[in-house]
């Protein structure tokens, strides 16, 4: 738990914010987080934090229309120690990152132990409704309910297996950072006895919480794949998703070590999903491009994609059918009610060609890397062949044709380039795509 701190007691907020000018409304305090916790414990009050944006109209309306009211001030000054934090300030950014805040204003309520008792957001023009929110928070506090425990409580109760499991569940519900979840999960894993690691419910819980290949839990699972695959047939899918999630995070955070760990792990997975190898291939390409190592993409892509292009149409159709059956299995088995699925009939038809569309995506995206980063005519010709196969496999995807058109143009096939771009324009118009895209394609056509 060193890299990311869950609870605000580790942040040392500097709430150096002026109190509101009004005397009757909410009195926002000055001070720091340690003093606020001490005061909350001594007084029995809760801590209220208003997370706002300077530019947001809802935040401004709350500050001008609700917070200055006497009835609101009476409620909040009596029961809460009140602070406000700009989401774009240092403390605000920390809060936003930890609790994945997306709507503002957001209201956070903590007890004297630093536990998050309640969280809400949004503007209201009704003071009774805002005071009703306070009543809900106070009721939760009286019933000893919390949304998220403080790290301080976790540290004192980390040998309590039931508590750690509940804490881990709450972290996941709040979308707390993956590194933190992984650290707590590894600790929970260390508390389990060998027999518990064979219990189906425990295994499913651990799989559902798994977030990273850099985890003792992941290492345990990947080392005992046949056994865990016998417990749940979704085991390879779950593990594959963890590998791919690690790739994504490595690219998003520019974490080279995590990327290489994910790459090593990707080669250990047994019986992965049909689309898994293509995802690994594309994430690896993305990493190399991001790190200005395009030469490695150009060197390695033919070995993978040439074999892809050798697949017959019959083999593609068989894998399309296999992928379709896997995706539809929850509906076929009755595990999921199709009547509850939005646009189910449309989804069902789209899923009939999921595999071939994904293969096409791998071909087109890699061909586009070549188109952008190499002038070697032999390489461009090779990429042209991949793009042609991608278009064959996913004919109705208008986004595929501009890549093919640019490759045709760069290899001296102007007539074919024009036809490909015209096809992109026609499909985009037929599918009701934004006129902006159509205009861009028309401009590209003029420049071919």
NUMAR-291677 format. One record per residue (C-alpha): x, y, z; chain; residue in one letter. Coordinates in Angstrom, 2 decimals. Each point is the difference from the previous one (the first is absolute). Layout:
N
((X,Y,Z),A,A)
...
! end
This chain:
448
((0.00,0.00,0.00),A,X)
((2.96,2.32,-0.40),A,X)
((-0.60,1.25,-3.52),A,X)
((-3.60,1.02,0.35),A,X)
((-1.75,1.06,3.20),A,X)
((-3.68,-0.67,0.19),A,X)
((-1.18,2.29,2.70),A,X)
((0.48,3.66,0.47),A,X)
((1.95,-0.33,3.24),A,X)
((3.02,-0.66,-2.22),A,X)
((-0.50,3.10,-2.11),A,X)
((0.52,2.78,2.63),A,X)
((-2.51,2.26,-1.64),A,X)
((0.85,3.65,0.21),A,X)
((-3.52,1.38,0.18),A,X)
((1.26,3.59,-0.17),A,X)
((-3.32,1.23,-1.29),A,X)
((-1.78,3.14,1.10),A,X)
((-3.21,-0.38,1.95),A,X)
((-3.17,1.05,-1.76),A,X)
((-0.86,3.59,0.53),A,X)
((-3.54,-0.75,1.14),A,X)
((-0.61,-0.57,3.71),A,X)
((-3.11,-2.14,-0.25),A,X)
((1.05,-2.56,-2.59),A,X)
((2.54,-2.81,0.14),A,X)
((3.23,1.03,1.71),A,X)
((2.89,-1.53,-1.93),A,X)
((3.00,-0.59,2.25),A,X)
((3.71,0.59,-0.32),A,X)
((2.55,-2.52,1.18),A,X)
((1.49,-3.32,-0.97),A,X)
((-1.25,-3.55,-0.17),A,X)
((1.57,-1.21,3.26),A,X)
((-1.61,2.80,1.96),A,X)
((-3.35,-0.65,-1.71),A,X)
((0.14,-3.69,0.98),A,X)
((0.90,0.85,3.59),A,X)
((-2.83,2.54,0.22),A,X)
((-2.47,-2.45,-1.54),A,X)
((0.92,-2.68,2.52),A,X)
((-0.22,2.36,2.94),A,X)
((-3.23,1.68,-1.06),A,X)
((-1.77,-3.01,-1.51),A,X)
((-0.54,1.96,-3.21),A,X)
((0.62,-1.23,-3.53),A,X)
((2.20,1.69,-2.58),A,X)
((-1.70,1.39,-3.11),A,X)
((2.10,0.78,-3.08),A,X)
((-1.50,1.89,-2.92),A,X)
((2.08,-0.85,-3.10),A,X)
((-0.69,2.66,-2.60),A,X)
((1.21,1.48,-3.27),A,X)
((0.64,3.70,-0.52),A,X)
((-1.44,-0.17,-3.50),A,X)
((-3.05,-2.14,0.76),A,X)
((-3.39,1.73,0.15),A,X)
((-1.52,-2.69,2.30),A,X)
((2.80,0.57,2.53),A,X)
((-0.48,3.77,-0.12),A,X)
((-3.75,-0.32,0.47),A,X)
((0.46,-2.13,3.09),A,X)
((2.36,2.61,1.45),A,X)
((-2.31,2.91,-0.74),A,X)
((-3.47,-1.52,0.38),A,X)
((0.21,-2.84,2.55),A,X)
((3.04,0.29,2.26),A,X)
((-0.82,3.57,1.21),A,X)
((-3.50,-0.99,1.23),A,X)
((-0.62,0.02,3.74),A,X)
((-1.80,-3.35,0.09),A,X)
((2.88,-1.64,-1.84),A,X)
((2.59,1.72,2.17),A,X)
((-1.79,-1.08,3.17),A,X)
((0.05,-3.64,-1.11),A,X)
((3.57,-0.13,-1.24),A,X)
((1.61,2.17,2.66),A,X)
((-1.63,-2.09,2.71),A,X)
((0.93,-3.44,-1.28),A,X)
((3.02,0.46,-2.28),A,X)
((3.45,1.53,-0.23),A,X)
((-0.17,1.55,-3.44),A,X)
((2.68,0.38,-2.66),A,X)
((-0.01,0.75,-3.70),A,X)
((2.62,-1.07,-2.53),A,X)
((0.57,1.06,-3.61),A,X)
((0.30,-3.17,-2.10),A,X)
((2.76,1.64,-2.03),A,X)
((2.10,0.76,3.08),A,X)
((2.50,-2.44,1.46),A,X)
((-2.32,-1.47,2.63),A,X)
((-2.90,0.00,-2.44),A,X)
((1.99,-1.92,-2.58),A,X)
((0.95,-2.57,2.62),A,X)
((-3.62,-0.44,1.01),A,X)
((-1.16,-0.23,-3.58),A,X)
((2.61,-2.60,-0.84),A,X)
((-0.65,-2.13,3.08),A,X)
((-3.77,-0.04,-0.24),A,X)
((-0.25,0.22,-3.82),A,X)
((-2.13,3.14,0.26),A,X)
((-1.66,0.93,-3.27),A,X)
((-2.94,2.24,0.96),A,X)
((0.23,3.28,1.84),A,X)
((-0.83,1.18,2.50),A,X)
((0.70,-3.16,1.99),A,X)
((-0.71,-0.30,3.73),A,X)
((2.18,-2.25,2.19),A,X)
((-0.79,-0.79,3.63),A,X)
((2.58,-1.51,2.38),A,X)
((-0.03,-1.06,3.64),A,X)
((2.72,0.66,2.56),A,X)
((1.80,-3.22,-0.98),A,X)
((0.35,1.26,-3.55),A,X)
((-2.56,-2.47,-1.35),A,X)
((-2.07,1.17,-2.94),A,X)
((-3.55,-0.18,1.35),A,X)
((-1.82,1.24,-3.09),A,X)
((0.53,1.55,-3.42),A,X)
((-2.40,1.90,-2.21),A,X)
((0.13,2.52,-2.82),A,X)
((-2.00,2.45,-2.07),A,X)
((-1.76,3.30,0.41),A,X)
((-3.35,0.56,1.66),A,X)
((-2.08,3.15,0.28),A,X)
((-1.95,-1.44,2.91),A,X)
((1.58,0.63,3.45),A,X)
((-2.25,-2.64,1.57),A,X)
((1.42,-2.58,-2.37),A,X)
((3.56,0.98,0.85),A,X)
((-0.81,-0.17,3.72),A,X)
((-1.62,-3.36,-0.69),A,X)
((3.32,-1.18,-1.35),A,X)
((1.58,1.02,3.31),A,X)
((-2.65,-2.00,1.87),A,X)
((0.79,-3.06,-2.10),A,X)
((3.70,0.38,0.78),A,X)
((-0.68,0.39,3.72),A,X)
((-2.22,-3.10,-0.03),A,X)
((2.80,-1.99,-1.65),A,X)
((2.35,1.26,2.69),A,X)
((-2.38,-0.98,2.82),A,X)
((-0.36,-3.48,-1.53),A,X)
((3.80,-0.23,-0.23),A,X)
((-0.13,-0.35,-3.78),A,X)
((2.92,1.16,-2.12),A,X)
((0.53,0.09,-3.74),A,X)
((3.76,-0.49,0.26),A,X)
((2.24,-0.74,2.96),A,X)
((3.04,2.07,0.81),A,X)
((3.46,-1.41,-0.55),A,X)
((0.62,0.53,3.70),A,X)
((-2.76,-2.49,0.81),A,X)
((1.31,-2.40,-2.64),A,X)
((3.46,0.10,1.57),A,X)
((-1.37,-0.83,3.45),A,X)
((-2.29,-2.81,-1.24),A,X)
((2.00,-1.42,-2.91),A,X)
((0.25,-3.43,1.67),A,X)
((-3.80,-0.19,0.15),A,X)
((-0.74,-1.99,-3.15),A,X)
((-3.70,0.86,-0.13),A,X)
((0.74,3.71,0.41),A,X)
((2.70,-0.02,-2.69),A,X)
((-2.40,-1.72,-2.42),A,X)
((-2.67,2.62,0.66),A,X)
((2.56,2.80,-0.33),A,X)
((1.21,-1.43,-3.31),A,X)
((-3.58,-0.16,-1.26),A,X)
((-0.55,3.64,0.87),A,X)
((3.21,1.04,-1.76),A,X)
((-1.21,-1.72,-3.16),A,X)
((-3.47,1.54,0.26),A,X)
((1.55,3.46,0.18),A,X)
((2.36,-0.65,-2.90),A,X)
((3.04,0.75,2.15),A,X)
((3.33,-0.19,-1.80),A,X)
((1.06,-3.44,-1.21),A,X)
((3.34,0.08,1.85),A,X)
((-1.80,0.40,3.30),A,X)
((-2.52,-2.75,-0.72),A,X)
((2.80,-2.32,-1.08),A,X)
((1.97,0.68,3.19),A,X)
((-3.00,-0.67,2.26),A,X)
((-0.94,-3.09,-2.01),A,X)
((3.49,-1.43,0.34),A,X)
((-0.23,0.49,3.75),A,X)
((-3.42,-1.69,0.10),A,X)
((1.46,-2.84,-2.06),A,X)
((2.79,-0.42,2.57),A,X)
((-2.62,-0.57,2.71),A,X)
((-1.69,-2.85,-1.86),A,X)
((0.70,-3.64,0.78),A,X)
((0.80,-2.47,-2.80),A,X)
((-3.45,-1.58,0.20),A,X)
((-1.66,3.41,-0.37),A,X)
((1.81,0.47,-3.30),A,X)
((-1.96,-2.99,-1.30),A,X)
((-3.37,1.37,1.06),A,X)
((-2.04,1.13,-3.00),A,X)
((-1.46,3.09,1.67),A,X)
((3.44,1.14,1.16),A,X)
((1.53,-0.59,-3.42),A,X)
((-2.75,1.97,-1.74),A,X)
((0.39,2.84,2.50),A,X)
((3.76,0.18,-0.62),A,X)
((-0.45,-0.14,-3.77),A,X)
((-2.58,2.77,0.10),A,X)
((2.37,2.20,2.02),A,X)
((3.10,-0.75,-2.08),A,X)
((1.34,3.14,-1.72),A,X)
((3.68,-0.48,-0.88),A,X)
((2.57,-2.55,-1.13),A,X)
((2.29,1.43,2.70),A,X)
((-1.80,-1.89,2.71),A,X)
((0.62,-3.07,2.13),A,X)
((-3.57,-1.06,-0.75),A,X)
((0.61,0.17,-3.75),A,X)
((3.22,-2.00,0.36),A,X)
((-1.83,-2.66,2.00),A,X)
((-2.79,-0.30,-2.54),A,X)
((2.27,-0.02,-3.05),A,X)
((2.06,-2.77,1.64),A,X)
((-3.05,-2.22,0.57),A,X)
((-2.02,0.58,-3.16),A,X)
((-1.37,-3.54,-0.59),A,X)
((-1.47,-0.19,3.51),A,X)
((-1.65,3.43,-0.08),A,X)
((-1.27,-0.53,-3.54),A,X)
((-1.85,-3.02,1.40),A,X)
((-1.68,2.21,2.62),A,X)
((-1.28,2.55,-2.50),A,X)
((0.07,-0.17,-3.78),A,X)
((0.34,3.80,-0.04),A,X)
((3.42,-0.22,1.66),A,X)
((2.06,0.60,-3.21),A,X)
((-2.25,2.94,-0.92),A,X)
((0.40,1.57,3.46),A,X)
((3.77,-0.45,-0.04),A,X)
((0.26,1.31,-3.55),A,X)
((-1.93,3.11,0.98),A,X)
((2.47,0.63,2.84),A,X)
((2.92,-0.26,-2.43),A,X)
((-1.65,2.37,-2.48),A,X)
((-0.95,2.41,2.78),A,X)
((3.65,0.04,1.09),A,X)
((1.07,0.78,-3.57),A,X)
((-2.46,2.91,-0.13),A,X)
((1.15,1.42,3.31),A,X)
((3.67,-0.36,-0.96),A,X)
((-0.63,2.01,-3.17),A,X)
((-2.16,2.61,1.72),A,X)
((2.52,0.56,2.80),A,X)
((3.16,-0.56,-2.07),A,X)
((1.00,-2.82,2.34),A,X)
((2.65,-2.02,-1.84),A,X)
((0.42,-2.54,2.81),A,X)
((-3.72,-0.79,0.06),A,X)
((-0.03,-0.38,-3.79),A,X)
((2.78,-2.58,0.04),A,X)
((-1.65,-1.85,2.88),A,X)
((-3.24,-0.07,-1.98),A,X)
((1.82,-1.21,-3.11),A,X)
((1.62,-2.86,1.91),A,X)
((-3.32,-0.91,1.62),A,X)
((-1.79,0.12,-3.36),A,X)
((2.08,-2.94,-1.24),A,X)
((-0.87,-2.18,3.00),A,X)
((-3.76,0.04,-0.38),A,X)
((-1.49,-3.31,-1.11),A,X)
((-3.12,-0.25,-2.19),A,X)
((-0.54,3.75,-0.41),A,X)
((-2.98,1.48,-1.79),A,X)
((0.02,0.18,-3.78),A,X)
((0.60,3.76,-0.04),A,X)
((2.68,-0.03,2.70),A,X)
((3.08,-0.44,-2.28),A,X)
((-1.11,2.93,-2.16),A,X)
((-0.44,2.23,3.05),A,X)
((3.47,-0.87,1.30),A,X)
((1.44,0.63,-3.46),A,X)
((-1.66,3.43,-0.32),A,X)
((0.88,1.14,3.53),A,X)
((3.62,-0.97,-0.64),A,X)
((0.01,2.00,-3.22),A,X)
((-1.52,2.96,1.81),A,X)
((2.70,-0.15,2.66),A,X)
((2.79,-0.06,-2.59),A,X)
((-1.48,2.91,-1.94),A,X)
((-0.43,2.02,3.20),A,X)
((3.65,-0.65,0.88),A,X)
((1.23,0.92,-3.48),A,X)
((0.97,-3.57,-0.81),A,X)
((-2.06,-0.33,-3.18),A,X)
((2.80,-2.04,-1.55),A,X)
((-0.94,-2.85,2.34),A,X)
((-3.61,0.10,-1.26),A,X)
((1.19,-0.12,-3.59),A,X)
((2.31,-2.93,0.80),A,X)
((-2.50,-2.10,1.94),A,X)
((-3.36,0.71,-1.68),A,X)
((0.48,-2.18,-3.13),A,X)
((0.63,-3.15,2.06),A,X)
((-3.41,0.42,1.68),A,X)
((-2.15,1.55,-2.71),A,X)
((1.20,-2.06,-2.95),A,X)
((-1.24,-3.10,1.80),A,X)
((-3.28,1.78,0.72),A,X)
((-0.43,0.75,-3.68),A,X)
((0.56,-3.67,-0.82),A,X)
((-3.18,-0.98,1.87),A,X)
((-2.67,-1.16,-2.43),A,X)
((-3.48,1.49,-0.10),A,X)
((-1.35,-3.30,1.35),A,X)
((2.32,0.19,3.02),A,X)
((-1.02,3.60,0.64),A,X)
((-3.68,-0.99,-0.16),A,X)
((0.56,-2.88,2.44),A,X)
((1.68,2.31,2.47),A,X)
((-2.72,2.60,-0.46),A,X)
((-2.53,-2.69,0.93),A,X)
((2.09,-1.15,2.96),A,X)
((0.34,3.57,1.28),A,X)
((-3.73,0.58,-0.52),A,X)
((-0.89,-3.08,2.07),A,X)
((2.35,1.04,2.80),A,X)
((-1.47,3.50,0.14),A,X)
((-3.57,-1.25,-0.14),A,X)
((0.45,-2.88,2.45),A,X)
((-1.32,1.95,3.01),A,X)
((-3.23,0.64,-1.95),A,X)
((-0.24,-3.57,-1.33),A,X)
((0.48,-1.43,3.50),A,X)
((-2.51,2.34,1.60),A,X)
((2.65,1.62,2.20),A,X)
((-0.94,3.35,-1.55),A,X)
((-3.52,0.96,-1.06),A,X)
((0.13,1.32,-3.57),A,X)
((-3.11,2.13,0.65),A,X)
((2.06,2.13,2.38),A,X)
((2.72,0.65,-2.60),A,X)
((-0.24,3.25,-1.91),A,X)
((-0.31,-0.48,-3.78),A,X)
((0.49,-3.73,0.45),A,X)
((-0.88,-0.96,-3.57),A,X)
((2.45,2.54,-1.39),A,X)
((2.69,-1.19,2.41),A,X)
((-0.59,-3.60,-0.99),A,X)
((0.48,0.74,-3.68),A,X)
((3.07,2.13,0.60),A,X)
((1.59,-2.80,2.03),A,X)
((-0.16,-2.40,-2.92),A,X)
((3.10,1.60,-1.52),A,X)
((1.84,1.21,3.10),A,X)
((3.07,-2.12,-0.66),A,X)
((0.46,0.99,-3.64),A,X)
((-0.55,3.68,0.87),A,X)
((2.67,-0.23,2.69),A,X)
((2.44,-1.67,-2.39),A,X)
((-0.72,2.80,-2.47),A,X)
((0.68,2.58,2.71),A,X)
((3.43,-1.52,0.72),A,X)
((0.85,-0.01,-3.70),A,X)
((-1.16,3.58,-0.62),A,X)
((1.59,1.56,3.08),A,X)
((3.35,-1.60,-0.72),A,X)
((-0.18,0.94,-3.68),A,X)
((-0.65,3.58,1.11),A,X)
((3.16,-0.03,2.16),A,X)
((1.97,-1.01,-3.08),A,X)
((-1.78,2.65,-2.06),A,X)
((0.98,2.70,2.47),A,X)
((3.53,-1.06,0.91),A,X)
((1.78,-1.58,-2.95),A,X)
((0.86,1.01,-3.55),A,X)
((1.38,-3.39,-0.96),A,X)
((-2.00,-1.09,-3.02),A,X)
((0.24,-3.70,0.83),A,X)
((-1.34,0.63,3.51),A,X)
((-2.81,2.18,-1.37),A,X)
((-0.97,-2.68,-2.51),A,X)
((-0.13,-2.52,2.83),A,X)
((-2.20,2.34,2.04),A,X)
((-2.20,0.54,-3.05),A,X)
((-0.71,-3.72,-0.12),A,X)
((-0.94,-0.03,3.69),A,X)
((-2.35,2.94,-0.48),A,X)
((-1.64,-1.69,-2.99),A,X)
((-0.62,-3.11,2.08),A,X)
((-1.34,2.14,2.84),A,X)
((-2.48,1.66,-2.37),A,X)
((-1.09,-3.42,-1.29),A,X)
((-0.72,-1.20,3.53),A,X)
((-1.87,3.13,1.11),A,X)
((-1.46,1.51,-3.15),A,X)
((-2.55,2.27,1.66),A,X)
((2.47,1.80,2.28),A,X)
((0.56,3.36,-1.67),A,X)
((3.04,0.68,2.22),A,X)
((2.01,-2.74,-1.72),A,X)
((-0.04,1.51,-3.48),A,X)
((1.98,3.24,0.59),A,X)
((2.99,-2.05,1.25),A,X)
((-0.15,-2.13,-3.13),A,X)
((-0.39,3.12,-2.17),A,X)
((3.11,1.63,1.48),A,X)
((2.01,-3.18,-0.50),A,X)
((-1.17,-0.28,-3.60),A,X)
((1.03,3.61,-0.56),A,X)
((3.46,-0.55,1.49),A,X)
((0.59,-3.08,-2.15),A,X)
((-0.98,1.79,-3.21),A,X)
((-3.51,-1.45,-0.37),A,X)
((-1.89,3.29,-0.32),A,X)
((-3.11,-1.36,-1.70),A,X)
((-0.44,-2.64,2.74),A,X)
((0.65,2.66,2.65),A,X)
((-2.80,2.18,-1.37),A,X)
((-2.44,-2.92,-0.09),A,X)
((0.83,-0.96,3.61),A,X)
((-0.51,3.55,1.27),A,X)
((-3.25,0.37,-1.94),A,X)
((-1.20,-3.22,1.63),A,X)
((0.82,1.42,3.43),A,X)
((-2.04,3.12,-0.76),A,X)
((-2.98,-1.99,-1.31),A,X)
((-0.06,-2.35,3.00),A,X)
((0.38,2.86,2.47),A,X)
((-2.91,1.85,-1.58),A,X)
((-2.19,-3.11,-0.10),A,X)
((0.73,-0.70,3.68),A,X)
((-0.82,3.55,1.11),A,X)
((3.51,0.81,1.15),A,X)
((0.74,3.56,1.12),A,X)
((0.32,2.40,-2.96),A,X)
((3.38,1.02,1.40),A,X)
((1.43,-3.42,-0.84),A,X)
((-1.57,0.04,-3.44),A,X)
((1.54,3.42,-0.64),A,X)
((3.41,-1.24,1.13),A,X)
((-0.23,-2.98,-2.33),A,X)
((-1.02,2.21,-2.90),A,X)
((2.99,2.26,0.65),A,X)
((2.27,-3.06,0.14),A,X)
((-1.46,-1.15,-3.31),A,X)
((0.89,3.33,-1.60),A,X)
((3.59,-0.34,1.23),A,X)
((0.59,-3.52,-1.30),A,X)
! end
